[in-house]
Amino acid sequence: METYLLSTHDLSTLTPRPLTEEPALQAMFHLTLAIADVLLVLVFIWAFLRSQWEHSFRAHYTLKVTLPRAMAAIVMAHFALLFGQMAIDLNNALVHAIWTQPFPGGSPRMPWAFAMTNGFGLPLFEIVVRLAIAVMLVIVAFTYVVRFALLVVLLAAAPLASICMILPETKRYAQSWLRLFLLTVFMQFGQVLVLRFASVFADQIGARPLEALYGVAVLYLLIKVPGLMNASSHFESKAEHVAEGLAKRAIKAGMAIPTARTSSA
């Protein structure tokens, strides 16, 4: 369990290795990369035809904006596994730093270990608490299996997400991919941060029943961390859209005032 919680790597072999070195992932990545190269040609054709059909400033401006975005998309698509592994390595480094950081109370430990190895009350109460911990541990394990599978799918689909950043009509799909990828990678750091601080405060609880319930509460919070991070990311995107809308309204209002003054004069 601790192996899953404290690092992100390919567990298909006896010796842990970087996730991006998994052969099936590399095969899927090369397939989507070939599809992305074909789609890139279609994007260039569409942008060129649009600049020829639409005789407006916006059409030519769109073509000029498309070219640098396409160059960036090509780099992102072909080096997506490298950039993705860099993000995973950063997460592993943060997890290792927070877990091995010395705090008062001794070495870090899982807050629910006490309830699973020691008696703390009436037998019925012990059974209920240990059953709750076991169920939550299964949920956490399942969450990490889903996380591993989702990381593989996101990394394999990275070239397609990179192509989506070229056109304004598909840019939101690239942003959604990036938000989901960062959330999936760094949710582990958020959970380990909760575990490390919880292990510090666990030693300060004197009563045994309270310490057992504390382990259940920490596990519950551990399960909630991905949902809380997802909610905060959606709140940030909504705030960004609101700010953009207010800025556009302010610009339109500012442009309308000189126009009204000129017409009245």
Order of alpha helices (4+ residues) and beta strands (2+ residues): alpha-alpha-alpha-alpha-alpha-alpha-alpha-alpha-alpha
